[in-house]
């Protein structure tokens, strides 16, 4: 069983009906970049919309906005890392099964 995310990605990985190759690890990078862009865009939109609400709203967004954006980025990163960990566990488990020569035998029935 081959787990190659870099060499044979793209359409070939999408058409792998045996799910021997995971595309999630390469898609995660794109999702992280999109997440950063969305968080930054939300911060800019909040800042622009605060101009219609008065000076105190602008000051509030300038102070609280970056903190909230940073917290969203941290939680988004942790969520993506948890997804990566699950897939890495699957890959490492597959490698262990290959090294041992197949799935473990079923325990004897009492």
NUTORGU-510586 format. One record per residue: residue number from 1; residue in one letter; chain; x, y, z of N, C-alpha, C, O in turn. Coordinates in Angstrom, 1 decimal, always signed. Last residue first. Layout:
! residues N
<nulo k="NUM" r="a" c="A" n_east="X" n_north="Y" n_up="Z" ca_east="X" ca_north="Y" ca_up="Z" c_east="X" c_north="Y" c_up="Z" o_east="X" o_north="Y" o_up="Z"/>
...
END
This chain:
! residues 110
<nulo k="110" r="x" c="A" n_east="-13.7" n_north="-18.1" n_up="+22.8" ca_east="-13.7" ca_north="-19.0" ca_up="+24.0" c_east="-14.7" c_north="-20.1" c_up="+23.9" o_east="-14.8" o_north="-20.9" o_up="+24.8"/>
<nulo k="109" r="x" c="A" n_east="-11.8" n_north="-17.7" n_up="+19.8" ca_east="-13.1" ca_north="-17.6" ca_up="+20.4" c_east="-13.1" c_north="-18.5" c_up="+21.7" o_east="-12.6" o_north="-19.7" o_up="+21.6"/>
<nulo k="108" r="x" c="A" n_east="-8.6" n_north="-16.1" n_up="+19.5" ca_east="-9.4" ca_north="-17.3" ca_up="+19.5" c_east="-10.7" c_north="-17.1" c_up="+20.3" o_east="-10.8" o_north="-16.4" o_up="+21.3"/>
<nulo k="107" r="x" c="A" n_east="-8.4" n_north="-13.0" n_up="+17.7" ca_east="-8.2" ca_north="-13.8" ca_up="+18.9" c_east="-9.1" c_north="-15.0" c_up="+18.9" o_east="-10.2" o_north="-15.0" o_up="+18.3"/>
<nulo k="106" r="x" c="A" n_east="-7.2" n_north="-12.8" n_up="+14.3" ca_east="-8.3" ca_north="-12.6" ca_up="+15.3" c_east="-8.0" c_north="-13.5" c_up="+16.5" o_east="-7.5" o_north="-14.6" o_up="+16.4"/>
<nulo k="105" r="x" c="A" n_east="-4.0" n_north="-11.4" n_up="+13.5" ca_east="-4.9" ca_north="-12.6" ca_up="+13.6" c_east="-6.0" c_north="-12.3" c_up="+14.6" o_east="-5.8" o_north="-11.7" o_up="+15.6"/>
<nulo k="104" r="x" c="A" n_east="-3.4" n_north="-8.2" n_up="+12.0" ca_east="-3.3" ca_north="-9.2" ca_up="+13.1" c_east="-4.4" c_north="-10.3" c_up="+13.1" o_east="-5.5" o_north="-10.0" o_up="+12.6"/>
<nulo k="103" r="x" c="A" n_east="-2.7" n_north="-7.9" n_up="+8.5" ca_east="-3.5" ca_north="-7.5" ca_up="+9.7" c_east="-3.3" c_north="-8.6" c_up="+10.8" o_east="-3.0" o_north="-9.8" o_up="+10.4"/>
<nulo k="102" r="x" c="A" n_east="+0.8" n_north="-8.0" n_up="+7.5" ca_east="-0.6" ca_north="-8.1" ca_up="+7.3" c_east="-1.4" c_north="-7.8" c_up="+8.6" o_east="-0.8" o_north="-7.5" o_up="+9.6"/>
<nulo k="101" r="x" c="A" n_east="+3.5" n_north="-7.7" n_up="+8.2" ca_east="+3.1" ca_north="-8.8" ca_up="+7.2" c_east="+1.6" c_north="-9.0" c_up="+7.1" o_east="+1.1" o_north="-10.0" o_up="+6.7"/>
<nulo k="100" r="x" c="A" n_east="+4.6" n_north="-5.7" n_up="+9.6" ca_east="+4.3" ca_north="-7.0" ca_up="+10.3" c_east="+3.8" c_north="-8.1" c_up="+9.4" o_east="+3.7" o_north="-9.2" o_up="+9.8"/>
<nulo k="99" r="x" c="A" n_east="+4.7" n_north="-3.7" n_up="+7.7" ca_east="+6.0" ca_north="-4.2" ca_up="+8.3" c_east="+5.7" c_north="-5.5" c_up="+9.0" o_east="+6.6" o_north="-6.4" o_up="+9.0"/>
<nulo k="98" r="x" c="A" n_east="+2.0" n_north="-3.1" n_up="+7.2" ca_east="+2.8" ca_north="-3.6" ca_up="+6.2" c_east="+4.1" c_north="-4.3" c_up="+6.7" o_east="+4.6" o_north="-5.3" o_up="+6.2"/>
<nulo k="97" r="x" c="A" n_east="+1.3" n_north="-2.2" n_up="+9.7" ca_east="+0.7" ca_north="-3.4" ca_up="+9.3" c_east="+1.5" c_north="-4.0" c_up="+8.1" o_east="+1.7" o_north="-5.2" o_up="+8.1"/>
<nulo k="96" r="x" c="A" n_east="+2.8" n_north="+0.2" n_up="+9.8" ca_east="+3.1" ca_north="-0.9" ca_up="+10.8" c_east="+2.5" c_north="-2.2" c_up="+10.3" o_east="+3.1" o_north="-3.2" o_up="+10.5"/>
<nulo k="95" r="x" c="A" n_east="+1.6" n_north="+1.6" n_up="+7.7" ca_east="+3.0" ca_north="+1.2" ca_up="+7.6" c_east="+3.4" c_north="+0.1" c_up="+8.6" o_east="+4.1" o_north="-0.8" o_up="+8.2"/>
<nulo k="94" r="x" c="A" n_east="-0.9" n_north="+2.0" n_up="+8.8" ca_east="-0.8" ca_north="+1.2" ca_up="+7.5" c_east="+0.7" c_north="+0.7" c_up="+7.4" o_east="+0.9" o_north="-0.4" o_up="+7.0"/>
<nulo k="93" r="x" c="A" n_east="-0.2" n_north="+3.7" n_up="+10.9" ca_east="-0.8" ca_north="+2.4" ca_up="+11.2" c_east="-0.7" c_north="+1.4" c_up="+10.0" o_east="-0.4" o_north="+0.3" o_up="+10.1"/>
<nulo k="92" r="x" c="A" n_east="+0.6" n_north="+5.9" n_up="+9.5" ca_east="+1.6" ca_north="+5.2" ca_up="+10.3" c_east="+1.1" c_north="+3.8" c_up="+10.7" o_east="+1.8" o_north="+2.8" o_up="+10.7"/>
<nulo k="91" r="x" c="A" n_east="-1.8" n_north="+6.7" n_up="+8.3" ca_east="-0.6" ca_north="+6.4" ca_up="+7.5" c_east="+0.3" c_north="+5.5" c_up="+8.3" o_east="+0.8" o_north="+4.5" o_up="+7.8"/>
<nulo k="90" r="x" c="A" n_east="-3.4" n_north="+7.2" n_up="+10.6" ca_east="-3.8" ca_north="+6.2" ca_up="+9.6" c_east="-2.6" c_north="+5.8" c_up="+8.7" o_east="-2.5" o_north="+4.6" o_up="+8.5"/>
<nulo k="89" r="x" c="A" n_east="-1.9" n_north="+9.3" n_up="+11.7" ca_east="-2.1" ca_north="+8.1" ca_up="+12.5" c_east="-2.5" c_north="+6.9" c_up="+11.5" o_east="-2.0" o_north="+5.8" o_up="+11.6"/>
<nulo k="88" r="x" c="A" n_east="-2.3" n_north="+11.2" n_up="+9.7" ca_east="-0.9" ca_north="+10.7" ca_up="+9.9" c_east="-1.0" c_north="+9.4" c_up="+10.7" o_east="-0.2" o_north="+8.4" o_up="+10.5"/>
<nulo k="87" r="x" c="A" n_east="-5.0" n_north="+11.7" n_up="+10.0" ca_east="-4.5" ca_north="+11.1" ca_up="+8.8" c_east="-3.1" c_north="+10.5" c_up="+8.9" o_east="-2.8" o_north="+9.5" o_up="+8.3"/>
<nulo k="86" r="x" c="A" n_east="-5.0" n_north="+12.9" n_up="+12.6" ca_east="-5.8" ca_north="+11.7" ca_up="+12.3" c_east="-5.3" c_north="+11.0" c_up="+11.0" o_east="-5.2" o_north="+9.7" o_up="+11.0"/>
<nulo k="85" r="x" c="A" n_east="-3.3" n_north="+15.1" n_up="+12.2" ca_east="-2.9" ca_north="+14.0" ca_up="+13.1" c_east="-3.7" c_north="+12.7" c_up="+12.8" o_east="-3.1" o_north="+11.6" o_up="+12.8"/>
<nulo k="84" r="x" c="A" n_east="-4.9" n_north="+16.6" n_up="+10.4" ca_east="-3.6" ca_north="+16.1" ca_up="+10.0" c_east="-3.2" c_north="+14.9" c_up="+10.8" o_east="-2.7" o_north="+13.9" o_up="+10.3"/>
<nulo k="83" r="x" c="A" n_east="-6.9" n_north="+17.3" n_up="+12.2" ca_east="-7.3" ca_north="+16.6" ca_up="+11.0" c_east="-6.0" c_north="+15.9" c_up="+10.5" o_east="-6.0" o_north="+14.7" o_up="+10.1"/>
<nulo k="82" r="x" c="A" n_east="-5.4" n_north="+18.8" n_up="+14.0" ca_east="-6.1" ca_north="+17.6" ca_up="+14.5" c_east="-6.5" c_north="+16.7" c_up="+13.3" o_east="-6.4" o_north="+15.5" o_up="+13.4"/>
<nulo k="81" r="x" c="A" n_east="-4.7" n_north="+21.0" n_up="+12.4" ca_east="-3.7" ca_north="+20.1" ca_up="+12.9" c_east="-4.3" c_north="+18.8" c_up="+13.4" o_east="-3.7" o_north="+17.7" o_up="+13.3"/>
<nulo k="80" r="x" c="A" n_east="-7.2" n_north="+22.3" n_up="+12.1" ca_east="-6.5" ca_north="+21.6" ca_up="+10.9" c_east="-5.4" c_north="+20.7" c_up="+11.4" o_east="-5.3" o_north="+19.6" o_up="+10.7"/>
<nulo k="79" r="x" c="A" n_east="-7.6" n_north="+23.1" n_up="+14.8" ca_east="-8.5" ca_north="+22.2" ca_up="+14.1" c_east="-7.9" c_north="+21.5" c_up="+12.9" o_east="-8.1" o_north="+20.3" o_up="+12.7"/>
<nulo k="78" r="x" c="A" n_east="-5.4" n_north="+24.8" n_up="+15.1" ca_east="-5.5" ca_north="+23.6" ca_up="+15.9" c_east="-6.4" c_north="+22.6" c_up="+15.3" o_east="-6.2" o_north="+21.4" o_up="+15.3"/>
<nulo k="77" r="x" c="A" n_east="-6.1" n_north="+26.8" n_up="+13.2" ca_east="-4.8" ca_north="+26.0" ca_up="+13.0" c_east="-4.9" c_north="+24.7" c_up="+13.8" o_east="-4.5" o_north="+23.7" o_up="+13.3"/>
<nulo k="76" r="x" c="A" n_east="-8.4" n_north="+27.8" n_up="+14.3" ca_east="-8.4" ca_north="+27.2" ca_up="+13.0" c_east="-7.2" c_north="+26.3" c_up="+12.8" o_east="-7.3" o_north="+25.2" o_up="+12.2"/>
<nulo k="75" r="x" c="A" n_east="-7.3" n_north="+28.9" n_up="+16.7" ca_east="-8.3" ca_north="+27.7" ca_up="+16.8" c_east="-8.4" c_north="+27.0" c_up="+15.4" o_east="-8.6" o_north="+25.8" o_up="+15.4"/>
<nulo k="74" r="x" c="A" n_east="-5.6" n_north="+30.9" n_up="+15.6" ca_east="-5.1" ca_north="+29.8" ca_up="+16.5" c_east="-6.1" c_north="+28.6" c_up="+16.5" o_east="-5.6" o_north="+27.5" o_up="+16.4"/>
<nulo k="73" r="x" c="A" n_east="-7.5" n_north="+32.5" n_up="+14.3" ca_east="-6.4" ca_north="+31.8" ca_up="+13.5" c_east="-5.8" c_north="+30.7" c_up="+14.3" o_east="-5.5" o_north="+29.6" o_up="+13.8"/>
<nulo k="72" r="x" c="A" n_east="-9.1" n_north="+33.4" n_up="+16.4" ca_east="-9.7" ca_north="+32.6" ca_up="+15.3" c_east="-8.6" c_north="+31.8" c_up="+14.5" o_east="-8.8" o_north="+30.6" o_up="+14.2"/>
<nulo k="71" r="x" c="A" n_east="-7.1" n_north="+34.9" n_up="+17.7" ca_east="-7.7" ca_north="+33.7" ca_up="+18.4" c_east="-8.4" c_north="+32.8" c_up="+17.4" o_east="-8.3" o_north="+31.6" o_up="+17.4"/>
<nulo k="70" r="x" c="A" n_east="-6.5" n_north="+36.8" n_up="+15.8" ca_east="-5.5" ca_north="+35.9" ca_up="+16.2" c_east="-6.1" c_north="+34.7" c_up="+16.9" o_east="-5.6" o_north="+33.6" o_up="+16.7"/>
<nulo k="69" r="x" c="A" n_east="-9.0" n_north="+38.1" n_up="+15.8" ca_east="-8.5" ca_north="+37.5" ca_up="+14.6" c_east="-7.4" c_north="+36.5" c_up="+14.9" o_east="-7.4" o_north="+35.4" o_up="+14.3"/>
<nulo k="68" r="x" c="A" n_east="-9.1" n_north="+39.1" n_up="+18.4" ca_east="-10.1" ca_north="+38.2" ca_up="+18.0" c_east="-9.6" c_north="+37.4" c_up="+16.7" o_east="-9.8" o_north="+36.2" o_up="+16.6"/>
<nulo k="67" r="x" c="A" n_east="-6.9" n_north="+40.9" n_up="+18.2" ca_east="-6.9" ca_north="+39.8" ca_up="+19.2" c_east="-7.9" c_north="+38.7" c_up="+18.8" o_east="-7.5" o_north="+37.6" o_up="+18.9"/>
<nulo k="66" r="x" c="A" n_east="-7.7" n_north="+42.7" n_up="+16.1" ca_east="-6.5" ca_north="+41.8" ca_up="+15.9" c_east="-6.5" c_north="+40.7" c_up="+16.9" o_east="-6.0" o_north="+39.6" o_up="+16.6"/>
<nulo k="65" r="x" c="A" n_east="-10.1" n_north="+43.8" n_up="+17.5" ca_east="-10.1" ca_north="+43.1" ca_up="+16.2" c_east="-8.9" c_north="+42.2" c_up="+16.0" o_east="-9.1" o_north="+41.0" o_up="+15.7"/>
<nulo k="64" r="x" c="A" n_east="-9.6" n_north="+45.4" n_up="+19.7" ca_east="-10.1" ca_north="+44.0" ca_up="+19.9" c_east="-10.0" c_north="+43.2" c_up="+18.6" o_east="-9.8" o_north="+42.0" o_up="+18.7"/>
<nulo k="63" r="x" c="A" n_east="-8.5" n_north="+47.8" n_up="+18.6" ca_east="-7.9" ca_north="+47.1" ca_up="+19.7" c_east="-8.3" c_north="+45.6" c_up="+19.8" o_east="-7.5" o_north="+44.8" o_up="+20.0"/>
<nulo k="62" r="x" c="A" n_east="-10.0" n_north="+48.4" n_up="+16.3" ca_east="-8.5" ca_north="+48.4" ca_up="+16.2" c_east="-7.8" c_north="+47.7" c_up="+17.4" o_east="-6.7" o_north="+47.2" o_up="+17.2"/>
<nulo k="61" r="x" c="A" n_east="-12.5" n_north="+48.3" n_up="+17.4" ca_east="-12.1" ca_north="+47.3" ca_up="+16.4" c_east="-10.6" c_north="+47.3" c_up="+16.2" o_east="-10.0" o_north="+46.2" o_up="+16.0"/>
<nulo k="60" r="x" c="A" n_east="-12.4" n_north="+50.5" n_up="+19.1" ca_east="-12.7" ca_north="+49.1" ca_up="+19.6" c_east="-12.2" c_north="+48.1" c_up="+18.6" o_east="-11.7" o_north="+47.1" o_up="+19.0"/>
<nulo k="59" r="x" c="A" n_east="-12.0" n_north="+52.6" n_up="+17.3" ca_east="-11.0" ca_north="+52.3" ca_up="+18.3" c_east="-11.1" c_north="+50.9" c_up="+18.9" o_east="-10.2" o_north="+50.2" o_up="+19.1"/>
<nulo k="58" r="x" c="A" n_east="-14.4" n_north="+52.4" n_up="+16.0" ca_east="-13.1" ca_north="+52.2" ca_up="+15.3" c_east="-12.0" c_north="+51.9" c_up="+16.2" o_east="-11.2" o_north="+51.0" o_up="+16.0"/>
<nulo k="57" r="x" c="A" n_east="-16.2" n_north="+52.9" n_up="+18.0" ca_east="-16.3" ca_north="+51.7" ca_up="+17.4" c_east="-15.0" c_north="+51.4" c_up="+16.6" o_east="-14.5" o_north="+50.2" o_up="+16.6"/>
<nulo k="56" r="x" c="A" n_east="-15.5" n_north="+55.6" n_up="+18.7" ca_east="-15.3" ca_north="+54.5" ca_up="+19.7" c_east="-15.3" c_north="+53.1" c_up="+19.0" o_east="-14.6" o_north="+52.2" o_up="+19.5"/>
<nulo k="55" r="x" c="A" n_east="-16.3" n_north="+57.0" n_up="+16.3" ca_east="-14.9" ca_north="+56.9" ca_up="+16.7" c_east="-14.6" c_north="+55.7" c_up="+17.7" o_east="-13.6" o_north="+55.0" o_up="+17.6"/>
<nulo k="54" r="x" c="A" n_east="-18.9" n_north="+55.3" n_up="+14.4" ca_east="-18.3" ca_north="+56.3" ca_up="+15.3" c_east="-16.9" c_north="+56.0" c_up="+15.7" o_east="-16.4" o_north="+54.9" o_up="+15.3"/>
<nulo k="53" r="x" c="A" n_east="-20.0" n_north="+53.7" n_up="+12.5" ca_east="-20.6" ca_north="+53.6" ca_up="+13.8" c_east="-19.9" c_north="+54.6" c_up="+14.8" o_east="-20.4" o_north="+54.7" o_up="+16.0"/>
<nulo k="52" r="x" c="A" n_east="-18.7" n_north="+53.7" n_up="+10.1" ca_east="-20.0" ca_north="+54.2" ca_up="+10.1" c_east="-20.7" c_north="+54.3" c_up="+11.5" o_east="-21.7" o_north="+54.9" o_up="+11.7"/>
<nulo k="51" r="x" c="A" n_east="-16.3" n_north="+52.4" n_up="+10.8" ca_east="-16.3" ca_north="+53.9" ca_up="+10.5" c_east="-17.7" c_north="+54.5" c_up="+10.4" o_east="-17.8" o_north="+55.7" o_up="+10.7"/>
<nulo k="50" r="x" c="A" n_east="-16.9" n_north="+49.7" n_up="+10.9" ca_east="-16.9" ca_north="+50.5" ca_up="+12.2" c_east="-16.8" c_north="+52.0" c_up="+11.9" o_east="-17.1" o_north="+52.8" o_up="+12.8"/>
<nulo k="49" r="x" c="A" n_east="-16.6" n_north="+48.8" n_up="+8.4" ca_east="-17.9" ca_north="+49.0" ca_up="+8.8" c_east="-18.0" c_north="+49.8" c_up="+10.1" o_east="-19.0" o_north="+50.4" o_up="+10.4"/>
<nulo k="48" r="x" c="A" n_east="-13.8" n_north="+48.6" n_up="+8.3" ca_east="-14.4" ca_north="+49.6" ca_up="+7.4" c_east="-15.9" c_north="+49.8" c_up="+7.9" o_east="-16.3" o_north="+51.0" o_up="+7.9"/>
<nulo k="47" r="x" c="A" n_east="-13.4" n_north="+46.6" n_up="+10.3" ca_east="-12.8" ca_north="+48.0" ca_up="+10.4" c_east="-13.5" c_north="+49.0" c_up="+9.6" o_east="-13.8" o_north="+50.1" o_up="+10.0"/>
<nulo k="46" r="x" c="A" n_east="-14.7" n_north="+44.5" n_up="+9.2" ca_east="-15.1" ca_north="+45.0" ca_up="+10.5" c_east="-14.6" c_north="+46.4" c_up="+10.7" o_east="-15.3" o_north="+47.3" o_up="+11.2"/>
<nulo k="45" r="x" c="A" n_east="-13.2" n_north="+44.2" n_up="+6.9" ca_east="-14.6" ca_north="+44.5" ca_up="+6.7" c_east="-15.1" c_north="+45.1" c_up="+8.0" o_east="-15.9" o_north="+46.0" o_up="+8.0"/>
<nulo k="44" r="x" c="A" n_east="-10.7" n_north="+43.4" n_up="+8.0" ca_east="-10.8" ca_north="+44.6" ca_up="+7.2" c_east="-12.2" c_north="+45.1" c_up="+7.1" o_east="-12.5" o_north="+46.3" o_up="+7.2"/>
<nulo k="43" r="x" c="A" n_east="-11.5" n_north="+41.0" n_up="+9.2" ca_east="-11.0" ca_north="+42.1" ca_up="+10.1" c_east="-11.1" c_north="+43.4" c_up="+9.3" o_east="-11.4" o_north="+44.4" o_up="+9.9"/>
<nulo k="42" r="x" c="A" n_east="-12.2" n_north="+39.5" n_up="+7.0" ca_east="-13.2" ca_north="+39.8" ca_up="+8.0" c_east="-12.8" c_north="+41.0" c_up="+8.9" o_east="-13.6" o_north="+41.8" o_up="+9.3"/>
<nulo k="41" r="x" c="A" n_east="-9.7" n_north="+39.3" n_up="+5.8" ca_east="-10.8" ca_north="+40.0" ca_up="+5.1" c_east="-11.9" c_north="+40.4" c_up="+6.1" o_east="-12.5" o_north="+41.5" o_up="+6.0"/>
<nulo k="40" r="x" c="A" n_east="-8.4" n_north="+37.7" n_up="+7.7" ca_east="-7.9" ca_north="+39.0" ca_up="+7.4" c_east="-9.0" c_north="+39.9" c_up="+6.7" o_east="-9.2" o_north="+41.1" o_up="+7.0"/>
<nulo k="39" r="x" c="A" n_east="-10.0" n_north="+35.4" n_up="+7.5" ca_east="-9.9" ca_north="+36.0" ca_up="+8.7" c_east="-9.4" c_north="+37.5" c_up="+8.5" o_east="-9.9" o_north="+38.4" o_up="+9.2"/>
<nulo k="38" r="x" c="A" n_east="-9.5" n_north="+34.7" n_up="+4.8" ca_east="-10.9" ca_north="+35.0" ca_up="+5.2" c_east="-10.8" c_north="+35.8" c_up="+6.5" o_east="-11.6" o_north="+36.7" o_up="+6.7"/>
<nulo k="37" r="x" c="A" n_east="-6.7" n_north="+34.2" n_up="+4.7" ca_east="-7.3" ca_north="+35.2" ca_up="+3.9" c_east="-8.7" c_north="+35.7" c_up="+4.4" o_east="-9.0" o_north="+36.8" o_up="+4.4"/>
<nulo k="36" r="x" c="A" n_east="-6.6" n_north="+32.0" n_up="+6.5" ca_east="-5.9" ca_north="+33.2" ca_up="+6.8" c_east="-6.5" c_north="+34.4" c_up="+6.0" o_east="-6.7" o_north="+35.5" o_up="+6.6"/>
<nulo k="35" r="x" c="A" n_east="-8.1" n_north="+30.2" n_up="+5.0" ca_east="-8.6" ca_north="+30.6" ca_up="+6.3" c_east="-7.9" c_north="+31.9" c_up="+6.7" o_east="-8.6" o_north="+32.8" o_up="+7.3"/>
<nulo k="34" r="x" c="A" n_east="-6.5" n_north="+29.8" n_up="+2.7" ca_east="-7.8" ca_north="+30.4" ca_up="+2.6" c_east="-8.3" c_north="+30.9" c_up="+3.9" o_east="-9.0" o_north="+32.0" o_up="+4.0"/>
<nulo k="33" r="x" c="A" n_east="-4.3" n_north="+28.6" n_up="+4.0" ca_east="-4.1" ca_north="+29.9" ca_up="+3.3" c_east="-5.4" c_north="+30.6" c_up="+3.1" o_east="-5.5" o_north="+31.8" o_up="+3.3"/>
<nulo k="32" r="x" c="A" n_east="-5.6" n_north="+26.3" n_up="+4.9" ca_east="-5.0" ca_north="+27.2" ca_up="+5.8" c_east="-4.8" c_north="+28.6" c_up="+5.2" o_east="-5.1" o_north="+29.6" o_up="+5.9"/>
<nulo k="31" r="x" c="A" n_east="-6.4" n_north="+25.1" n_up="+2.4" ca_east="-7.4" ca_north="+25.5" ca_up="+3.4" c_east="-6.8" c_north="+26.5" c_up="+4.4" o_east="-7.5" o_north="+27.5" o_up="+4.8"/>
<nulo k="30" r="x" c="A" n_east="-3.8" n_north="+24.5" n_up="+1.4" ca_east="-4.7" ca_north="+25.5" ca_up="+0.7" c_east="-5.8" c_north="+26.0" c_up="+1.6" o_east="-6.1" o_north="+27.2" o_up="+1.7"/>
<nulo k="29" r="x" c="A" n_east="-3.1" n_north="+22.6" n_up="+3.3" ca_east="-2.2" ca_north="+23.8" ca_up="+3.1" c_east="-3.1" c_north="+24.9" c_up="+2.4" o_east="-3.0" o_north="+26.0" o_up="+2.8"/>
<nulo k="28" r="x" c="A" n_east="-5.0" n_north="+20.6" n_up="+3.0" ca_east="-4.9" ca_north="+21.3" ca_up="+4.2" c_east="-4.1" c_north="+22.6" c_up="+4.1" o_east="-4.5" o_north="+23.6" o_up="+4.6"/>
<nulo k="27" r="x" c="A" n_east="-4.4" n_north="+19.3" n_up="+0.6" ca_east="-5.5" ca_north="+20.3" ca_up="+0.6" c_east="-5.5" c_north="+21.1" c_up="+1.9" o_east="-5.9" o_north="+22.3" o_up="+1.8"/>
<nulo k="26" r="x" c="A" n_east="-2.4" n_north="+17.6" n_up="+1.3" ca_east="-2.1" ca_north="+18.7" ca_up="+0.4" c_east="-3.2" c_north="+19.7" c_up="+0.4" o_east="-2.9" o_north="+20.9" o_up="+0.1"/>
<nulo k="25" r="x" c="A" n_east="-3.8" n_north="+15.9" n_up="+3.1" ca_east="-2.6" ca_north="+16.7" ca_up="+3.6" c_east="-2.2" c_north="+17.8" c_up="+2.6" o_east="-1.6" o_north="+18.8" o_up="+3.1"/>
<nulo k="24" r="x" c="A" n_east="-5.8" n_north="+14.8" n_up="+1.5" ca_east="-6.2" ca_north="+15.8" ca_up="+2.5" c_east="-5.0" c_north="+16.6" c_up="+3.0" o_east="-5.1" o_north="+17.8" o_up="+3.3"/>
<nulo k="23" r="x" c="A" n_east="-5.3" n_north="+12.8" n_up="-0.2" ca_east="-5.1" ca_north="+14.2" ca_up="-0.7" c_east="-5.3" c_north="+15.2" c_up="+0.3" o_east="-5.0" o_north="+16.4" o_up="+0.1"/>
<nulo k="22" r="x" c="A" n_east="-3.9" n_north="+9.7" n_up="+0.2" ca_east="-4.7" ca_north="+10.8" ca_up="+0.8" c_east="-4.3" c_north="+12.1" c_up="+0.2" o_east="-3.2" o_north="+12.5" o_up="+0.1"/>
<nulo k="21" r="x" c="A" n_east="-4.2" n_north="+6.6" n_up="-1.5" ca_east="-3.5" ca_north="+7.9" ca_up="-1.4" c_east="-4.4" c_north="+8.9" c_up="-0.8" o_east="-5.6" o_north="+9.0" o_up="-1.2"/>
<nulo k="20" r="x" c="A" n_east="-6.0" n_north="+4.7" n_up="-1.4" ca_east="-4.7" ca_north="+4.3" ca_up="-0.9" c_east="-3.8" c_north="+5.6" c_up="-0.8" o_east="-2.8" o_north="+5.5" o_up="-0.1"/>
<nulo k="19" r="x" c="A" n_east="-8.7" n_north="+4.5" n_up="-2.1" ca_east="-8.3" ca_north="+5.4" ca_up="-1.1" c_east="-6.9" c_north="+5.0" c_up="-0.5" o_east="-6.8" o_north="+5.0" o_up="+0.7"/>
<nulo k="18" r="x" c="A" n_east="-9.6" n_north="+3.1" n_up="-4.3" ca_east="-9.2" ca_north="+2.3" ca_up="-3.2" c_east="-8.8" c_north="+3.1" c_up="-1.9" o_east="-8.5" o_north="+2.6" o_up="-0.9"/>
<nulo k="17" r="x" c="A" n_east="-10.0" n_north="+5.0" n_up="-6.2" ca_east="-11.2" ca_north="+4.5" ca_up="-5.5" c_east="-10.8" c_north="+3.5" c_up="-4.4" o_east="-11.7" o_north="+3.2" o_up="-3.6"/>
<nulo k="16" r="x" c="A" n_east="-8.5" n_north="+7.6" n_up="-7.2" ca_east="-8.0" ca_north="+6.4" ca_up="-6.5" c_east="-9.2" c_north="+5.9" c_up="-5.7" o_east="-9.4" o_north="+6.3" o_up="-4.5"/>
<nulo k="15" r="x" c="A" n_east="-9.0" n_north="+10.0" n_up="-8.4" ca_east="-9.6" ca_north="+8.8" ca_up="-9.0" c_east="-9.1" c_north="+7.5" c_up="-8.4" o_east="-9.4" o_north="+6.4" o_up="-8.9"/>
<nulo k="14" r="x" c="A" n_east="-7.4" n_north="+11.8" n_up="-7.0" ca_east="-8.9" ca_north="+11.9" ca_up="-6.9" c_east="-9.6" c_north="+10.7" c_up="-7.4" o_east="-10.7" o_north="+10.3" o_up="-7.0"/>
<nulo k="13" r="x" c="A" n_east="-4.9" n_north="+11.0" n_up="-7.8" ca_east="-5.3" ca_north="+10.8" ca_up="-6.4" c_east="-6.8" c_north="+10.9" c_up="-6.2" o_east="-7.4" o_north="+10.2" o_up="-5.4"/>
<nulo k="12" r="x" c="A" n_east="-5.1" n_north="+11.9" n_up="-10.5" ca_east="-4.9" ca_north="+10.5" ca_up="-10.2" c_east="-5.2" c_north="+10.1" c_up="-8.7" o_east="-5.8" o_north="+9.1" o_up="-8.5"/>
<nulo k="11" r="x" c="A" n_east="-5.4" n_north="+14.7" n_up="-10.2" ca_east="-6.5" ca_north="+13.9" ca_up="-10.7" c_east="-6.3" c_north="+12.4" c_up="-10.4" o_east="-7.3" o_north="+11.7" o_up="-10.1"/>
<nulo k="10" r="x" c="A" n_east="-3.1" n_north="+15.2" n_up="-7.5" ca_east="-4.0" ca_north="+15.7" ca_up="-8.6" c_east="-5.1" c_north="+14.8" c_up="-8.9" o_east="-5.7" o_north="+14.2" o_up="-8.0"/>
<nulo k="9" r="x" c="A" n_east="-0.1" n_north="+13.2" n_up="-7.1" ca_east="-1.4" ca_north="+13.9" ca_up="-6.6" c_east="-2.2" c_north="+14.2" c_up="-7.8" o_east="-2.1" o_north="+13.7" o_up="-8.9"/>
<nulo k="8" r="x" c="A" n_east="+2.3" n_north="+11.8" n_up="-6.8" ca_east="+1.3" ca_north="+11.3" ca_up="-7.7" c_east="-0.1" c_north="+11.9" c_up="-7.3" o_east="-1.1" o_north="+11.2" o_up="-7.2"/>
<nulo k="7" r="x" c="A" n_east="+4.1" n_north="+13.0" n_up="-4.9" ca_east="+4.5" ca_north="+12.6" ca_up="-6.2" c_east="+3.4" c_north="+12.3" c_up="-7.2" o_east="+3.5" o_north="+12.7" o_up="-8.4"/>
<nulo k="6" r="x" c="A" n_east="+2.8" n_north="+13.6" n_up="-2.4" ca_east="+3.5" ca_north="+14.6" ca_up="-3.2" c_east="+3.7" c_north="+14.2" c_up="-4.7" o_east="+3.4" o_north="+15.0" o_up="-5.6"/>
<nulo k="5" r="x" c="A" n_east="+1.7" n_north="+11.6" n_up="-1.1" ca_east="+0.9" ca_north="+12.7" ca_up="-1.2" c_east="+1.5" c_north="+13.7" c_up="-2.2" o_east="+0.8" o_north="+14.5" o_up="-2.8"/>
<nulo k="4" r="x" c="A" n_east="+1.6" n_north="+8.2" n_up="-1.1" ca_east="+2.4" ca_north="+9.3" ca_up="-1.6" c_east="+1.5" c_north="+10.5" c_up="-1.9" o_east="+0.7" o_north="+10.5" o_up="-2.8"/>
<nulo k="3" r="x" c="A" n_east="+1.5" n_north="+5.3" n_up="+0.1" ca_east="+0.9" ca_north="+6.6" ca_up="+0.6" c_east="+1.8" c_north="+7.7" c_up="+0.1" o_east="+2.7" o_north="+8.1" o_up="+0.9"/>
<nulo k="2" r="x" c="A" n_east="+0.7" n_north="+2.1" n_up="-0.9" ca_east="+1.6" ca_north="+3.3" ca_up="-1.1" c_east="+0.8" c_north="+4.5" c_up="-0.7" o_east="-0.3" o_north="+4.7" o_up="-1.1"/>
<nulo k="1" r="x" c="A" n_east="+0.8" n_north="-1.2" n_up="+0.0" ca_east="+0.0" ca_north="+0.0" ca_up="+0.0" c_east="+0.9" c_north="+1.2" c_up="+0.0" o_east="+1.8" o_north="+1.4" o_up="+0.9"/>
END
